[in-house]
C-alpha cells in the first residue's frame, strides 16, 4: 500500500513539475507569438483597404493566418524541429554543432548557413522588443488621444526597465511572467470567441481554399499581404532556441492546449468584427473590447509584450554563449542566475548591445506601423536557414533517404521562400535594417573564426613538439648540464589550446627565468559538440615524464568552463597537487595587423578589436586570481 502511495506522490510531483514548465514556457517561449494579434491582422488589411475590403478578402486573410500558424509553427517547429535537438538543446548553432560532426565536404556551407541563421536571430532579438512594446503602448491612444505624444517616452522607459531586470535571471522572470501570459491568452480567446458570431461566415477561413483563392485573385497585392500575414508566426525561431530551458513536451503541450486555440479564436473574432464593423480596421484588436475593458487590456497587453521581448532576449543569451564556446565569438562575461539550471544565464555585454540597438530602432522608426515593415526579413531568413539545415539533419541523424527528405521538406521550404520574397518587397521601407544587423553579426563571427584559425596556424609554425621538449629537459637535468633549468618546488599549470606543442608561456618562463617547477601540467580545455559532458567523462590525464603531465578538460557548449572546480574534482580522483603551491601560467599575445598575412587590413583590425574586448582568461576559466602569472608575446596577424 505504501508503495502505491509513494508512486502516486511521485506522479503528482512529476505532474506539478511538468505543468510548471508548461506554464513557464507560455511566458518565455510563446510571449512573442502571443502578441502578434496586436498588429498582424491590422497590417495585413492595409494593402487591400484603399478601396474598402470585401467579405472574401477578410475570410481569405484570416484563412492565410490560420494555415500559416498550422504549417509553420505546429507542423515545422512544434511537431518536427523540437525533435531535432542536440542532447536537449535547440537553436541554429546547436543544430550546426550537431551537423558538424558528420558534415564531411559540406562543412563550409553548413558553417555559413549556421552563422547567417544565428545573425538573423540576433536581428530579430533587437526588433521584437521594439515592435511588441510600441504596439501595446499605442493602445493608450484609444483610451484617450492625450497619450499620443507619450507613446515614445513610455515605450523607452519600459524597454530600459526590461533590460535592467535581465540580471535577475530567466527563472524569476518565467515564474512571474508565465501566469500573466496565460491570462493574456485566455483574455484573447474570450474576446475572439465573443465576436465570432458577429458574422459566422468567418468560420469558412478553416477551409484552405479561401487562402489559395485569395492569393490567386489578388496576385501582387496578395504577396504584399503575405508579408504582413507572416507577422502571425514571429517568435517561432525563439521557440526552438529556448528548447533547453523547458524541454520538448511542456512546450508542445502549451502550444496545442492553450496558445494555438487562443490565437485561432482571436484572429477569427477580429475577422468577424471587421466584417460587421469595417471602420474598426484601424485597430481591430483593441476595438473588439468594450470601453470599460480597454485600459485593463492595454495594461495586460503591455505586460504581455514585455514578456514577448523576454523570449528573444533569453534566446539571444543562449545563442551567444553557444557561439563563444564553439569559437565564433571572443570570450565574454557569462553570469549564471540559477544554482540548478545552467541554461539560465545573463551576458552583460550582449544585454547592453541589445538595449542600444532596441532604443535606436524605437527612435528611428517612431511607430509600430513603421517597425512592422522592417520586421519579417530576419525571421523568414532564419526559418529558411533552419529548414535547409533540417534537410541535412534528417539525412544524417534520422537516416532518411535523400528523396524522402527532399519530398518532405520541399513544400515547407517553397512556402518559406514565398514568405521571404513577400518580406523582401519591404526592404526599402526599413526592411534593410534587420539585413544590415545580420550582415554585421555574420562578419563579426566569420572574422573571429577565421582570425583564430590563422593565429593558431602562425603560432604552430614556431612551436616545439611537447614530447620532444619534455624528453630533452629530462635529459639535461639528469646529465646536470650547465644549461639545465633550476628546479623549484610546487606545480605549474600552463594553459594551451594545442597539447601537441610546448606552450609559449612555458618557453618564455624558461627563457627569461631559467626555472622549472617540480611538476608541470599542460592543460588543454576543449568544447565538445554536445551541450553537457558528465563529470566522469570530462577529463583525460596523460603522464609524459616524471615532471610533465598532460591534462585535457572537456566541457559541453552549454556549460560554465570552471577550471578550478574541474581540478578540484580531479584531486578527488587521485591527482596530487596543492592549490596553494600551484601557479597558473597564461600566454598573452599582443596582436599586430599585417595586410599581407592572411586577412585584409580591415578584417585584421576588426579581429584585434574583438580580441581586446574578450574577458580575461583567468576570469572566464574561474582561476584563483592570486595564483595567475601572465607572460606576453607579439604576434603579427
C-alpha positions in Angstrom: 0.0 0.0 0.0 2.8 2.4 0.9 4.5 1.7 -2.5 1.3 2.7 -4.3 1.1 5.9 -2.1 4.7 6.7 -2.8 4.2 6.1 -6.6 1.1 8.3 -6.5 3.1 11.1 -4.7 5.9 10.8 -7.2 3.4 11.0 -10.2 1.8 14.1 -8.6 5.2 15.7 -8.1 6.1 15.0 -11.8 2.8 16.4 -13.0 3.3 19.6 -10.9 6.8 20.0 -12.4 5.5 19.4 -15.9 2.7 21.9 -15.5 5.1 24.4 -14.0 7.4 24.1 -17.0 4.5 24.3 -19.5 3.3 27.5 -17.7 6.8 28.9 -17.7 7.1 28.2 -21.4 3.9 30.1 -22.1 5.6 33.2 -20.7 9.1 32.8 -22.1 8.7 30.8 -25.3 5.3 31.9 -26.5 5.3 35.5 -25.3 6.4 36.8 -28.8 4.0 34.8 -30.9 1.2 35.6 -28.4 1.5 39.4 -29.0 1.2 39.1 -32.8 -2.6 39.6 -32.8 -2.0 43.2 -31.7 -0.7 44.2 -35.1 -0.7 41.2 -37.6 -4.3 41.5 -38.9 -4.2 45.3 -38.9 -1.1 45.2 -41.1 -2.5 42.5 -43.4 -5.6 44.6 -44.1 -3.5 47.7 -45.0 -2.6 46.7 -48.6 -6.3 45.9 -49.5 -8.0 48.6 -47.6 -7.6 51.5 -50.0 -11.0 50.9 -51.7 -12.7 49.1 -48.8 -12.4 45.4 -48.0 -14.7 42.7 -49.2 -16.0 39.7 -47.2 -14.0 37.3 -49.4 -10.8 39.3 -48.7 -11.2 39.2 -44.9 -12.0 35.5 -44.9 -9.0 34.9 -47.3 -6.6 36.8 -45.0 -7.8 35.0 -41.8 -7.5 31.7 -43.6 -3.9 32.6 -44.6 -3.2 33.4 -40.9 -4.7 30.2 -39.5 -2.9 28.0 -42.1 0.4 29.8 -41.6 0.2 29.1 -37.9 -0.7 25.4 -38.6 2.0 24.7 -41.2 4.9 26.8 -39.9 4.5 26.6 -36.2 2.5 23.4 -35.5 4.0 21.2 -38.1 7.5 22.5 -38.6 8.5 23.7 -35.1 6.3 22.1 -32.5 6.0 18.6 -34.0 9.2 18.3 -36.1 12.1 20.7 -35.2 11.7 20.3 -31.5 12.8 16.7 -32.1 15.9 17.9 -33.8 17.7 18.6 -30.5 21.3 18.3 -29.5 21.1 16.5 -26.2 18.0 18.6 -25.2 19.3 21.9 -26.6 17.8 23.7 -29.6 18.6 26.6 -31.9 20.6 27.3 -35.1 24.0 26.9 -33.6 23.1 23.8 -31.6 21.9 22.3 -34.8 25.1 23.4 -36.5 27.3 21.8 -33.8 25.5 18.5 -34.2 25.7 18.6 -38.0 29.4 19.5 -38.0 30.2 16.0 -36.5 29.0 14.3 -39.8 29.5 17.2 -42.2 32.1 15.8 -44.5 32.6 18.0 -47.5 29.7 20.3 -46.5 31.4 21.9 -43.5 32.0 25.4 -45.1 28.4 25.6 -46.5 26.9 24.5 -43.1 29.0 26.9 -41.2 28.0 29.8 -43.4 24.3 28.8 -43.1 24.6 28.5 -39.3 26.3 31.9 -38.9 23.7 33.6 -41.2 20.8 31.9 -39.2 22.4 33.0 -35.9 23.0 36.5 -37.1 19.4 36.8 -38.4 18.1 35.7 -35.0 20.2 38.5 -33.3 18.4 41.0 -35.7 15.1 39.5 -34.6 16.2 39.9 -30.9 16.5 43.7 -31.5 13.3 44.3 -33.5 10.9 42.2 -31.5 11.1 44.2 -28.2 10.8 47.5 -30.0 7.8 46.4 -32.1 5.9 44.5 -29.4 6.2 47.1 -26.7 5.3 50.0 -29.0 2.3 48.2 -30.4 0.9 47.7 -26.9 1.6 51.2 -25.6 -0.1 52.6 -28.7 -3.3 51.2 -27.4 -3.3 54.1 -24.9 -4.2 56.4 -27.8 -7.6 54.7 -28.0 -8.2 55.3 -24.3 -7.6 59.0 -24.7 -5.8 60.9 -27.6 -3.9 62.8 -24.9 -1.5 59.9 -24.8 -0.4 60.5 -28.4 2.8 62.2 -27.5 3.6 59.9 -24.6 3.9 56.6 -26.6 7.5 57.0 -27.5 8.9 58.0 -24.0 6.7 55.4 -22.2 7.9 52.7 -24.6 11.6 53.7 -24.0 11.1 53.7 -20.2 9.5 50.2 -20.3 12.3 48.8 -22.6 15.1 50.2 -20.3 13.4 48.7 -17.3 13.1 45.3 -19.1 16.8 45.2 -19.9 17.7 46.3 -16.4 16.0 43.3 -14.8 17.8 40.7 -17.0 20.5 40.2 -14.4 17.8 38.7 -12.1 17.6 35.6 -14.4 15.0 33.9 -16.6 13.9 31.6 -13.7 12.5 34.5 -11.8 11.1 36.1 -15.0 9.4 32.8 -16.1 7.8 32.3 -12.7 6.4 35.8 -12.7 5.6 36.1 -16.4 4.1 32.6 -17.1 0.8 33.2 -15.3 0.4 36.7 -16.7 0.8 35.4 -20.3 -1.6 32.6 -19.6 -4.2 35.2 -18.5 -3.4 37.2 -21.7 -4.1 34.1 -23.9 -7.4 33.4 -22.1 -8.5 37.0 -22.4 -7.6 37.0 -26.2 -9.5 33.7 -26.7 -12.6 35.0 -24.8 -12.6 38.3 -26.8 -12.2 36.5 -30.1 -14.9 33.9 -29.3 -17.4 36.6 -28.2 -17.2 38.2 -31.7 -17.1 35.2 -34.0 -20.9 35.3 -34.2 -20.8 38.9 -35.4 -20.5 37.2 -38.7 -20.3 33.4 -38.6 -19.2 33.2 -42.3 -15.7 33.9 -40.8 -15.6 30.1 -39.9 -15.1 29.5 -43.7 -11.5 30.5 -43.0 -10.8 27.0 -41.8 -11.0 25.9 -45.4 -7.6 26.4 -47.1 -9.4 27.0 -50.4 -10.1 30.6 -49.4 -6.4 31.3 -48.6 -5.3 29.9 -52.0 -8.2 31.7 -53.9 -7.2 35.0 -52.2 -3.6 34.6 -53.4 -4.6 33.6 -56.9 -7.1 36.5 -57.3 -5.0 39.3 -55.6 -1.7 38.4 -57.3 0.9 41.1 -56.4 -1.3 42.6 -53.6 -1.6 39.1 -52.2 2.2 38.8 -52.0 2.3 42.1 -50.1 -0.4 40.9 -47.8 1.6 37.7 -47.2 4.5 39.7 -45.9 2.1 41.1 -43.1 0.5 37.6 -42.6 3.9 36.4 -41.7 3.8 38.6 -38.5 1.5 35.9 -37.1 4.4 33.5 -36.6 7.0 35.9 -35.3 8.7 34.2 -32.4 8.7 30.7 -33.8 12.5 30.7 -34.0 12.8 31.7 -30.3 10.6 28.7 -29.6 13.3 26.4 -31.0 16.2 28.4 -29.4 14.6 28.2 -25.9 14.1 24.4 -26.1 16.8 23.7 -23.5 15.1 25.9 -20.9 11.8 23.9 -20.7 12.1 20.7 -22.7 10.1 19.4 -25.7 6.9 18.1 -24.1 5.9 21.1 -21.9 6.5 23.4 -25.0 4.4 21.1 -27.3 1.6 20.8 -24.7 1.4 24.5 -24.0 1.1 25.2 -27.8 -1.6 22.6 -28.5 -3.7 23.1 -25.4 -3.6 26.9 -24.9 -1.6 29.0 -27.3 -2.8 27.7 -30.7 -6.5 27.6 -29.8 -6.3 31.1 -28.3 -4.6 32.6 -31.3 -7.1 31.0 -33.7 -10.1 32.2 -31.8 -8.7 35.7 -31.6 -8.0 36.0 -35.3 -11.4 34.6 -36.2 -13.0 37.1 -33.8 -11.1 40.0 -35.3 -12.2 39.0 -38.8 -15.8 38.7 -37.9 -15.7 42.0 -36.0 -14.3 43.8 -39.1 -16.9 42.1 -41.3 -19.6 43.6 -39.0 -17.8 47.0 -38.5 -15.5 47.8 -41.4 -14.4 51.1 -39.7 -12.7 49.0 -36.9 -9.8 48.3 -39.4 -7.6 51.0 -37.9 -7.1 48.8 -34.7 -9.3 45.7 -34.7 -7.6 44.1 -31.7 -8.3 46.8 -29.1 -11.6 48.0 -30.6 -13.1 44.4 -30.0 -13.1 45.2 -26.3 -15.9 47.3 -24.6 -14.7 50.7 -23.4 -14.6 49.6 -19.7 -12.1 46.8 -20.6 -9.9 48.9 -22.8 -7.5 50.3 -20.2 -7.1 46.9 -18.4 -6.4 45.2 -21.8 -3.8 47.9 -22.7 -2.0 47.2 -19.4 -2.2 43.5 -19.9 -1.0 43.8 -23.5 2.0 45.9 -22.3 2.8 43.2 -19.7 2.5 40.5 -22.4 4.8 42.4 -24.8 7.4 42.9 -22.2 7.3 39.1 -21.7 7.4 38.6 -25.5 10.6 40.5 -25.6 12.0 38.3 -22.9 11.7 35.2 -25.2 14.1 36.6 -27.8 16.4 38.1 -25.2 16.7 34.8 -23.4 17.3 33.1 -26.8 20.0 35.7 -27.7 21.9 35.0 -24.5 21.8 31.2 -25.2 22.9 31.7 -28.8 25.8 34.0 -27.9 27.1 31.5 -25.2 26.9 28.7 -27.8 28.8 30.9 -30.3 31.6 31.7 -27.7 32.1 28.0 -26.8 32.0 26.9 -30.5 34.7 29.5 -31.3 32.6 32.0 -33.3 32.9 34.9 -30.8 35.5 36.1 -28.3 35.1 35.1 -24.6 32.6 37.3 -22.8 31.4 37.6 -19.2 28.7 35.0 -18.5 26.8 35.2 -15.2 24.7 32.2 -14.0 21.5 33.3 -12.5 20.3 29.9 -11.2 22.1 27.3 -9.0 20.2 24.4 -10.5 19.5 25.4 -14.1 22.7 26.1 -16.1 20.6 27.3 -19.0 19.7 30.4 -17.0 22.4 33.0 -17.8 23.0 36.7 -18.2 25.6 38.3 -20.5 26.1 41.9 -19.5 27.8 42.8 -22.8 25.1 41.3 -25.0 22.4 43.0 -22.8 23.9 46.4 -23.4 24.3 45.9 -27.2 20.7 44.7 -27.5 19.4 47.7 -25.4 21.3 50.2 -27.6 20.0 48.5 -30.8 16.4 48.4 -29.5 16.4 52.1 -28.4 17.9 53.2 -31.7 15.1 51.3 -33.6 12.4 52.9 -31.4 13.8 56.4 -32.0 14.5 55.7 -35.7 11.0 54.3 -36.6 8.8 56.1 -34.0 5.7 53.8 -34.5 4.8 50.1 -34.6 3.4 50.6 -38.2 6.8 51.7 -39.5 8.6 49.0 -37.5 6.2 46.2 -38.8 7.5 46.9 -42.3 11.1 46.4 -41.1 10.1 43.1 -39.5 9.8 39.8 -41.2 13.0 39.5 -43.2 15.2 38.4 -40.3 12.6 35.9 -39.1 11.8 34.4 -42.6 15.6 34.3 -43.4 16.3 32.4 -40.1 13.4 30.0 -40.9 14.7 29.2 -44.4 18.2 28.5 -42.8 16.8 26.1 -40.2 14.8 24.2 -42.9 17.9 23.9 -45.1 19.9 22.6 -42.1 17.0 20.3 -41.1 17.4 18.6 -44.6 20.9 17.7 -43.7 19.8 16.7 -40.1 17.1 14.2 -41.3 19.5 12.6 -43.7 22.5 12.2 -41.4 20.8 11.8 -38.0 17.5 10.0 -38.8 19.0 8.3 -41.9 16.2 9.4 -44.3 16.9 8.7 -47.9 17.7 11.9 -49.8 14.5 11.6 -51.9 12.2 11.3 -48.8 13.9 14.3 -47.1 13.5 16.3 -50.4 9.8 15.4 -50.9 9.0 16.1 -47.2 10.8 19.4 -46.8 10.5 20.9 -50.3 6.8 22.1 -49.8 7.8 23.8 -46.5 10.9 25.4 -48.0 8.9 26.6 -51.0 6.3 28.2 -48.7 9.1 29.9 -46.6 10.8 31.2 -49.8 7.4 32.7 -50.8 7.2 34.4 -47.4 10.9 35.6 -47.7 10.1 37.1 -51.2 7.0 38.8 -49.8 9.1 40.3 -47.0 11.9 41.4 -49.3 9.4 43.7 -51.0 9.6 45.8 -47.8 13.4 46.2 -48.0 13.2 49.9 -49.0 10.6 50.6 -46.2 13.0 49.7 -43.4 13.5 46.0 -44.2 17.2 46.8 -44.8 17.7 47.3 -41.0 17.5 43.6 -39.9 19.5 42.7 -43.0 22.3 45.2 -42.0 22.2 43.9 -38.4 22.5 40.3 -39.7 25.4 41.2 -42.1 27.3 42.9 -39.2 26.9 39.9 -36.9 27.9 37.4 -39.7 31.0 39.4 -40.5 31.9 39.6 -36.8 31.5 35.8 -36.3 33.2 34.9 -39.6 36.2 37.2 -38.8 36.7 35.8 -35.3 36.6 32.2 -36.6 39.0 32.9 -39.4 41.3 35.1 -37.3 41.6 32.5 -34.5 42.4 29.7 -37.1 45.1 31.9 -38.8 46.5 32.8 -35.3 46.7 29.1 -34.4 48.4 28.3 -37.7 51.0 31.0 -37.2 51.9 30.1 -33.6 52.1 26.4 -34.6 54.9 27.1 -37.1 57.3 28.3 -34.4 56.2 25.6 -31.9 58.4 22.9 -30.4 56.8 19.4 -30.1 55.9 18.9 -26.5 57.1 15.3 -26.2 60.5 16.1 -27.7 60.8 19.2 -25.4 59.9 17.2 -22.3 62.4 14.4 -23.1 65.2 16.9 -23.8 64.5 18.8 -20.5 64.6 15.5 -18.5 67.9 14.5 -20.2 69.6 17.9 -19.4 68.5 17.7 -15.7 69.7 14.1 -15.3 73.0 15.0 -17.0 73.3 18.0 -14.7 74.0 20.1 -17.8 75.1 23.8 -17.4 72.0 24.7 -19.5 69.6 22.8 -17.3 66.9 24.9 -15.6 66.8 25.4 -11.8 64.3 23.1 -10.2 61.8 24.8 -7.9 59.1 23.2 -5.7 55.4 23.3 -6.5 53.2 22.8 -9.5 53.0 25.0 -12.6 49.8 24.7 -14.8 50.2 26.0 -18.4 47.0 26.7 -20.3 47.3 26.0 -24.1 45.0 25.3 -27.0 47.5 23.0 -28.6 48.6 20.0 -26.5 51.0 18.7 -29.2 53.3 21.7 -28.7 55.2 23.2 -25.8 53.1 26.2 -24.6 54.5 29.7 -25.3 54.2 30.7 -21.6 56.4 27.7 -20.6 59.0 28.6 -23.2 59.1 32.2 -22.1 59.4 31.3 -18.5 62.4 29.1 -19.2 63.9 31.7 -21.5 63.7 34.6 -19.0 63.6 33.0 -15.6 65.6 29.7 -16.2 63.4 27.8 -13.7 61.2 24.7 -13.9 58.7 23.5 -11.3 58.8 20.0 -9.8 55.5 19.3 -11.5 54.3 20.8 -14.8 50.8 20.3 -16.1 50.0 21.2 -19.7 46.3 21.9 -19.6 44.0 22.0 -22.6 40.4 23.0 -22.5 38.1 21.5 -25.2 34.5 22.5 -26.0 32.8 19.4 -27.5 29.8 19.5 -29.8 27.4 18.4 -27.0 25.5 20.7 -24.6 26.9 18.9 -21.5 29.6 16.4 -20.5 29.3 14.1 -17.5 32.0 14.7 -14.8 33.5 11.2 -15.2 33.9 11.7 -19.0 35.2 15.3 -18.7 39.0 14.7 -18.4 41.9 12.7 -19.7 45.3 12.6 -17.9 48.4 11.5 -19.7 51.8 11.2 -17.9 54.6 12.3 -20.3 57.6 12.2 -17.9 58.1 12.5 -14.1 57.9 16.3 -14.4 55.3 16.7 -17.2 51.7 15.7 -17.3 49.1 16.4 -20.0 45.5 17.1 -18.9 42.6 17.6 -21.2 39.3 19.1 -19.7 36.2 18.7 -21.8 33.1 20.9 -21.4 29.8 21.0 -23.3 28.9 24.2 -25.1 26.2 25.0 -22.6 28.5 24.5 -19.5 30.5 27.0 -17.5 34.2 26.4 -18.1 35.1 26.4 -14.4 38.7 25.1 -14.3 39.1 25.4 -10.5 36.0 23.3 -9.9 37.2 20.7 -12.5 40.7 20.5 -10.9 39.0 20.0 -7.5 37.2 17.0 -9.0 40.5 15.7 -10.4 42.0 15.9 -6.9 39.2 13.6 -5.6 40.0 11.3 -8.4 43.7 11.0 -7.3 45.6 13.8 -9.0 48.1 15.1 -6.5 48.6 18.9 -6.2 48.2 21.6 -3.6 46.4 24.7 -4.9 48.5 26.9 -2.5 51.7 25.9 -4.2 50.3 25.9 -7.7 50.8 28.7 -10.3 48.7 29.1 -13.4 50.7 30.4 -16.4 48.8 32.1 -19.3 50.3 33.4 -22.5 49.1 36.9 -23.5 49.5 37.9 -27.1 49.8 41.4 -28.5 48.4 41.3 -32.0 49.9 43.4 -34.8 48.0 43.9 -38.0 49.6 43.0 -41.4 47.6 43.1 -44.6 50.0 40.6 -46.2 49.5 37.9 -43.7 46.1 36.2 -44.2 43.2 38.7 -43.9 42.6 42.2 -45.4 43.7 45.1 -43.1 40.1 46.0 -42.1 39.4 42.4 -41.0 42.8 42.3 -39.1 41.8 45.5 -37.2 38.3 44.1 -36.5 39.8 40.8 -35.2 42.2 42.7 -32.9 39.4 44.9 -31.7 37.3 41.8 -30.9 40.3 40.2 -29.2 40.7 43.3 -27.0 37.1 43.0 -25.9 37.5 39.4 -24.7 37.2 38.8 -21.0 40.4 37.9 -19.2 41.0 34.1 -19.4 41.6 33.9 -15.6 38.1 35.3 -15.0 36.5 33.2 -17.8 38.0 30.0 -16.6 37.5 30.8 -12.9 41.2 30.6 -12.0 42.3 31.7 -8.5 43.2 35.3 -9.1 46.3 35.4 -6.8 47.8 32.3 -8.4 47.9 33.5 -12.1 51.1 34.6 -14.0 50.8 36.1 -17.5 53.7 36.2 -20.0 53.3 38.2 -23.2 54.5 38.0 -26.8 54.0 39.8 -30.1 52.2 38.1 -33.0 51.7 39.5 -36.5 48.2 38.6 -37.8 
